[in-house]
Amino acid sequence: MTSRLNPYLSFTDNARQAMEFYREVFGGELAVNTFGEFGMTENADLVMHSLLTTDAGFTLMGADTPPGMEHQQGSSITVCVNGDDVETLHGYWDKLIDGGTVATPLEKQMWGDEYGACEDRFGIPWMFNISQPQG
């Protein structure tokens, strides 16, 4: 079981262009999912999630800010924890939210994984995505 810690960049409406630019800079494979792919009709063509994985071992994620959420310049980076070690990642989550604020509870989402978002006691935003073990 593995876990990754990587930056997650937020954009207003140009995530696709930015992530394609980063692919040109760093190389690698870029996967992009839109809000429309997950059944949302408002801003259906905007990026809900993108993942750039490079041969150098870099992982960069990004998305357009969803409708109803505020995008503030300077607060456009979130630390993202991904993996499939459910117990370990829940342990990290529980420690990070102590004294912090939960924006989205860590629970199963429409794409099948557990997802949660929080801000720790120091004001750092975090996102967790726990893949369900295959098997």
trRosetta pair geometry for C-beta under 8 A, 3 or more apart (Angstrom, degrees):
i j d omega theta_ij theta_ji phi_ij phi_ji
1 83 6.7 75 168 175 91 107
1 84 5.4 -128 -142 79 96 88
1 85 4.0 112 144 -69 139 95
1 88 7.7 148 117 21 135 132
1 133 7.8 -51 -101 -99 111 107
2 83 5.8 -139 105 -130 48 99
2 84 7.3 42 49 28 58 91
2 85 7.6 170 44 -21 12 107
3 81 6.5 -5 -176 -172 110 89
3 82 6.7 161 -157 85 60 46
3 83 3.3 -37 -102 -66 70 147
3 85 6.0 -67 -53 28 106 114
3 88 6.9 -113 -46 105 141 128
3 89 6.5 169 -109 -77 127 101
4 59 5.8 11 172 48 143 162
4 80 8.0 6 104 106 90 87
4 81 7.3 166 82 -151 50 44
4 82 4.8 -7 54 58 97 97
4 83 6.5 162 11 -63 63 85
5 79 6.6 -6 -169 -176 92 101
5 80 7.4 157 -153 81 45 50
5 81 5.6 -12 -101 -101 73 73
6 59 4.3 -82 -97 93 160 103
6 60 6.6 -139 170 -89 122 33
6 61 6.3 106 106 0 118 100
6 79 7.8 151 80 -156 25 59
6 80 5.5 -28 69 64 74 98
6 82 7.4 -15 24 10 106 111
7 60 6.3 -7 71 -129 93 72
7 61 7.2 -169 102 41 51 76
7 77 5.5 -37 -157 -158 109 105
7 78 7.4 123 -163 67 58 43
7 79 6.8 -49 -104 -104 49 50
7 80 7.1 64 162 14 10 96
8 61 4.4 -23 -113 83 77 109
8 62 6.7 165 -169 -85 56 40
8 63 7.4 -2 178 9 100 97
8 77 7.1 131 68 -162 51 52
8 78 4.4 -32 66 69 107 93
8 79 7.2 136 14 -136 94 3
8 80 4.1 89 -38 -36 119 123
8 127 5.8 -11 18 31 163 132
9 15 7.7 158 102 -127 97 92
9 18 7.1 -121 115 129 140 142
9 60 7.0 9 -3 -180 114 96
9 61 7.1 171 20 93 70 52
9 62 4.0 -18 66 -105 94 101
9 63 7.8 158 85 22 58 52
9 76 6.1 26 -162 144 68 95
9 77 6.0 -21 -102 -101 61 69
10 62 7.2 -171 -73 -152 23 74
10 63 6.4 -21 -115 68 62 75
10 64 7.8 76 -165 -156 65 17
10 65 5.5 59 -179 -71 109 87
10 71 6.1 -161 139 -128 118 100
10 75 7.9 -12 51 112 134 65
10 76 4.4 -135 60 -154 88 73
10 77 7.4 -140 12 -63 86 26
10 78 6.8 66 -32 -8 109 105
11 14 5.3 -114 172 63 135 65
11 15 4.1 177 44 -69 134 75
11 18 5.7 -175 -78 9 148 146
11 47 7.6 42 54 53 120 120
11 62 6.4 42 -10 176 108 113
11 63 7.1 -165 31 100 85 31
11 64 5.3 -54 80 -103 89 57
11 65 6.9 -144 83 -17 36 80
11 71 7.6 2 144 -144 17 147
11 76 7.1 66 -71 -160 41 127
12 64 6.6 1 131 -151 19 86
12 65 5.8 -22 -115 21 43 113
12 71 5.1 -170 -89 77 79 164
13 43 7.9 -115 -117 -143 99 118
13 46 6.1 -78 -134 -112 71 116
13 64 5.5 49 -106 -137 38 128
14 17 4.6 -42 -175 42 90 116
14 18 5.7 94 124 -25 87 98
14 64 7.6 120 25 -97 28 100
15 18 5.7 -60 -145 41 31 111
15 19 5.9 24 162 -16 69 110
15 46 7.1 80 28 -174 115 79
15 47 3.9 -113 86 47 130 136
15 50 6.2 169 152 5 113 132
15 62 5.0 180 -153 134 103 107
15 63 5.5 -12 -124 -167 163 15
15 64 4.5 -123 -7 -51 123 72
16 19 6.1 -59 -143 39 25 104
16 20 6.2 24 157 -17 63 109
16 32 6.2 57 -115 -144 88 151
16 47 5.3 168 -55 -48 78 122
16 50 7.3 160 -98 -67 53 149
17 20 5.8 -56 -146 38 28 111
17 21 6.4 33 152 -22 62 106
18 21 5.5 -55 -153 33 31 115
18 22 6.5 29 151 -17 66 103
18 62 6.3 -112 94 151 119 165
19 22 5.5 -48 -146 36 37 112
19 23 6.5 43 150 -22 64 100
19 30 5.8 135 147 -149 107 130
19 32 6.7 149 88 -87 149 110
19 47 7.3 140 2 -125 138 169
19 50 4.6 -45 -104 128 169 153
19 52 5.9 -170 -163 -46 94 118
19 60 7.6 177 -128 111 85 110
19 62 5.2 -163 -72 55 109 130
20 23 5.5 -48 -150 32 35 115
20 24 6.7 38 149 -19 63 100
20 30 6.8 164 -94 108 54 176
21 24 5.6 -53 -155 33 35 112
21 25 6.5 32 149 -18 66 106
22 25 5.4 -52 -146 38 37 113
22 26 5.9 -4 168 14 72 112
22 52 5.6 -119 107 -30 118 175
22 60 5.8 -101 155 92 152 154
22 62 7.9 134 13 -8 148 142
23 26 6.7 -70 -127 57 23 81
23 27 6.9 21 -176 -154 58 9
23 28 6.1 -119 -134 65 76 83
23 30 4.6 -61 -79 -41 138 130
23 52 5.7 -143 -77 -127 81 122
26 52 6.9 92 71 152 129 131
26 54 4.7 -73 146 -92 111 146
26 56 6.9 -102 -170 28 98 124
26 58 5.8 -71 -174 61 146 147
26 60 7.6 117 37 4 159 135
27 54 5.6 95 81 -140 78 98
27 55 6.1 -27 108 14 126 104
27 56 7.7 105 60 -8 110 99
28 52 5.6 91 98 178 134 83
28 53 5.4 -167 -175 92 123 42
28 54 3.4 -88 -63 -98 133 57
28 55 6.1 -154 -86 -12 77 66
28 56 7.9 -80 -63 22 114 79
28 58 7.2 -105 -54 67 155 96
29 52 7.3 168 84 -149 44 50
29 53 5.4 -9 58 59 92 91
29 54 8.0 -176 21 -84 59 34
30 50 6.5 -1 -172 -176 92 107
30 51 7.3 164 -150 84 49 47
30 52 5.0 -13 -101 -99 81 80
31 50 6.6 172 89 -152 54 58
31 51 4.9 -1 54 55 100 95
32 47 5.8 -71 -160 -122 100 108
32 49 7.8 168 -152 93 42 51
32 50 4.5 -6 -107 -107 72 100
33 37 5.1 -105 -166 60 85 146
33 38 7.1 62 158 -33 117 104
33 47 7.2 94 73 -156 46 67
33 48 5.3 -55 107 60 91 101
33 49 4.9 8 53 58 109 88
33 50 7.2 -170 24 -75 63 54
34 37 4.9 113 58 -6 74 98
34 38 7.8 -160 97 7 52 82
34 44 6.2 54 145 161 121 56
34 45 5.7 -47 -148 -146 141 26
34 46 6.4 124 -150 72 85 33
34 47 6.2 -69 -103 -101 58 37
34 48 5.9 90 170 -3 18 94
35 38 6.2 -73 -164 46 39 99
35 40 4.0 -58 162 68 100 127
35 42 7.4 -55 129 82 146 60
35 43 5.5 49 41 101 152 86
35 44 5.5 -123 83 -125 93 34
35 45 7.7 -19 40 29 92 17
35 46 5.5 23 -2 66 116 85
35 47 7.8 72 -25 111 77 6
35 48 4.6 134 -74 -62 57 107
35 64 7.9 -72 -32 63 113 115
35 66 7.2 131 -98 -120 128 87
36 39 7.6 107 -169 -26 34 7
36 40 6.3 -95 -80 68 35 69
36 41 7.2 61 -111 -107 80 35
36 44 3.0 62 -72 -173 108 95
36 45 6.3 19 -12 -61 129 41
37 48 7.1 -128 50 21 100 132
38 48 5.9 23 11 -31 130 177
38 110 6.1 109 -164 98 108 136
38 111 7.0 -53 -112 -64 120 96
39 110 7.6 -104 25 172 124 157
40 43 7.0 -15 128 67 119 77
40 44 6.1 -177 98 -97 73 68
40 48 7.6 133 28 -79 133 128
41 44 5.6 -26 -151 -60 31 116
42 67 5.3 -13 123 -23 131 158
43 46 4.3 -14 167 10 103 125
43 64 7.2 -140 168 107 132 140
43 66 7.8 170 74 -145 145 51
43 67 5.8 172 7 -45 133 108
46 64 4.0 -81 178 53 114 155
47 50 5.2 -21 -171 -32 134 110
47 62 7.0 28 118 113 144 82
47 63 5.2 -149 115 -138 93 55
47 64 4.9 121 51 -7 76 92
48 63 5.9 -14 164 -141 21 119
48 64 7.6 -41 -71 44 31 86
48 66 7.5 44 -123 -85 75 100
49 61 7.0 -28 -164 -166 79 107
49 63 5.4 -23 -89 -84 39 117
50 61 6.5 155 82 -157 58 57
50 62 5.1 -19 59 63 108 77
50 63 6.4 168 11 -75 81 60
51 59 7.1 -22 -164 -163 89 89
51 60 7.7 149 -156 81 43 47
51 61 5.4 -14 -100 -103 65 83
52 58 7.4 -10 114 112 97 99
52 59 7.2 156 83 -154 61 40
52 60 4.5 -9 58 61 110 94
52 61 7.5 -165 21 -76 72 35
52 62 7.9 18 -4 8 105 102
53 58 7.5 170 -150 87 37 57
53 59 5.6 -1 -105 -106 72 77
54 57 6.8 -38 81 31 85 22
54 58 4.3 20 34 49 122 94
54 59 7.7 -144 16 -66 78 39
54 60 8.0 37 -18 5 107 100
61 80 5.7 -16 42 28 141 163
63 66 7.8 -5 142 -44 123 80
65 69 5.2 -136 179 88 95 106
65 70 7.5 -61 -179 119 144 14
65 71 4.0 -123 -38 -64 162 114
66 69 5.0 64 64 12 80 120
71 76 6.9 38 -165 -97 91 96
72 75 4.5 31 78 34 104 115
72 76 7.5 -151 80 -53 52 76
73 76 6.7 -18 -134 -28 37 117
75 125 7.3 86 -179 -7 95 132
77 125 8.0 155 102 57 48 108
78 117 7.7 -28 -164 -141 148 105
78 125 4.3 -63 -118 106 93 109
78 126 6.6 162 -178 -101 92 15
78 127 5.4 59 137 -10 132 104
79 124 6.4 15 7 161 120 113
79 125 7.1 157 23 92 71 57
79 126 5.2 -28 72 -108 92 72
79 127 7.5 178 89 25 45 68
80 126 7.5 151 -91 -164 32 57
80 127 4.6 -16 -111 67 80 101
80 128 7.7 169 -159 -83 58 27
80 129 7.0 6 -174 6 103 103
81 89 6.4 165 133 -139 121 102
81 92 6.4 -134 170 111 170 150
81 126 6.8 7 -2 -172 105 105
81 127 7.3 -178 27 90 65 51
81 128 5.0 -15 67 -110 100 73
81 129 7.5 173 89 29 54 61
82 128 7.8 164 -80 -160 40 48
82 129 5.0 -7 -110 67 81 98
82 130 7.8 -180 -151 -84 46 34
82 131 7.2 45 -177 -20 87 100
83 88 7.5 -43 104 80 145 113
83 89 5.5 -180 66 -65 112 130
83 130 6.6 -19 75 -122 64 65
83 131 6.9 -118 130 23 22 94
84 130 6.7 116 -115 -172 35 68
84 131 4.3 -47 -86 72 92 97
84 132 7.2 3 -138 105 96 5
84 133 5.4 115 173 -81 118 68
85 88 4.1 6 125 33 120 117
85 89 5.7 133 83 -19 74 94
86 89 6.2 -67 -143 43 21 104
86 90 6.1 21 162 -19 63 110
86 114 7.5 87 -127 19 94 143
86 130 5.7 89 -109 178 67 136
86 133 7.3 -80 -24 -25 111 104
87 90 6.0 -56 -145 36 25 109
87 91 6.5 30 153 -22 60 106
88 91 5.5 -56 -156 32 32 116
88 92 6.7 33 149 -19 65 100
89 92 5.5 -44 -149 32 39 113
89 93 6.4 44 150 -21 65 103
89 128 6.2 139 173 -161 112 122
89 130 5.0 168 93 -96 152 114
90 93 5.4 -51 -148 36 35 118
90 94 6.3 38 154 -22 67 104
90 106 7.1 161 -117 123 76 151
90 130 7.6 11 -53 -77 77 159
91 94 5.8 -51 -146 33 30 111
91 95 6.6 24 156 -13 62 106
92 95 6.0 -65 -155 39 30 107
92 96 6.2 26 154 -19 68 111
92 128 7.5 157 90 -104 111 130
93 96 5.9 -62 -146 37 28 109
93 97 6.3 15 163 -13 66 110
93 106 5.3 13 -165 -48 158 160
93 116 6.3 64 -140 70 133 142
93 118 7.5 124 -155 5 80 141
93 128 5.5 -32 -87 -41 112 166
94 97 6.4 -60 -144 38 25 103
94 98 7.1 42 153 -38 58 98
95 98 5.8 -42 -159 8 35 118
96 100 6.1 -19 148 12 65 153
96 118 6.0 129 120 85 110 137
96 120 5.1 -81 -170 -94 82 104
96 126 5.8 -36 170 36 152 164
97 100 4.9 -109 -143 61 39 108
97 101 7.7 -127 -147 49 79 8
97 102 5.5 17 -135 -66 128 94
97 118 5.0 -89 -93 -148 89 161
97 120 7.6 -103 -85 -106 29 61
98 121 7.4 -38 100 -37 60 120
99 120 7.5 33 88 -178 90 64
99 121 3.6 1 119 -79 112 129
100 118 5.4 76 124 162 131 113
100 119 5.5 -169 -171 94 105 53
100 120 4.3 -74 -90 -135 137 29
100 121 5.0 -101 -69 -47 73 58
101 118 6.3 168 88 -161 47 77
101 119 4.9 4 54 52 96 98
102 105 5.9 44 163 -85 135 57
102 106 8.0 -95 -142 -16 120 77
102 116 7.0 -43 -151 -175 100 112
102 117 7.6 116 -167 86 58 52
102 118 4.9 -38 -108 -103 52 99
103 117 4.3 -43 67 101 112 101
103 118 6.0 -175 10 -95 81 34
103 119 6.7 75 -34 -16 108 88
103 125 7.9 6 -7 -139 143 99
104 115 6.8 -16 122 122 132 88
104 116 5.4 -170 99 -147 82 49
104 117 4.2 54 30 30 104 92
104 118 7.8 -117 45 -53 61 60
105 116 5.8 -61 147 -118 24 108
106 114 5.7 41 173 164 80 110
106 115 7.0 -145 -135 108 56 21
106 116 3.0 -56 -79 -34 67 143
106 128 5.8 -6 -113 73 114 132
106 130 7.5 55 -171 2 109 122
107 114 6.1 -97 173 -143 9 85
107 115 7.5 -35 62 55 45 57
107 116 6.9 88 3 -72 56 97
108 112 7.3 -33 -163 -164 95 25
108 113 7.3 -179 -137 108 59 21
108 114 5.5 -48 -79 -90 49 67
109 112 7.2 -34 75 25 70 22
109 113 6.0 -8 41 68 103 65
109 114 7.0 132 -4 -131 87 20
109 115 4.5 9 -28 19 137 117
111 115 7.9 58 47 -29 106 132
112 132 6.1 -90 151 8 94 127
113 129 5.3 35 132 -173 144 84
113 130 5.9 166 -177 75 94 47
113 131 5.3 -47 -113 -100 116 43
113 132 6.2 -148 -107 -19 58 81
114 128 7.4 -20 115 119 91 103
114 129 7.3 156 83 -156 55 39
114 130 4.1 -5 58 53 105 107
114 132 7.6 111 -12 -64 84 81
115 127 7.3 -11 -165 -175 89 92
115 128 6.7 166 -149 88 42 65
115 129 5.2 0 -103 -105 84 71
115 130 7.6 -158 -67 21 41 70
116 127 7.4 171 89 -153 44 51
116 128 4.9 4 54 51 86 107
117 125 7.1 -2 -174 -172 97 95
117 126 6.9 170 -152 90 53 55
117 127 4.9 -16 -102 -103 84 75
117 128 7.6 -165 -75 20 39 70
118 125 7.5 170 94 -149 37 55
118 126 5.3 -10 63 60 80 100
119 123 6.1 -10 176 -145 113 33
119 124 6.7 158 -157 74 67 33
119 125 5.2 -35 -98 -94 81 61
119 126 7.2 162 -97 15 28 78
120 123 7.2 -46 71 22 68 19
120 124 4.9 -2 37 55 109 90
120 126 6.3 62 -34 -13 96 121
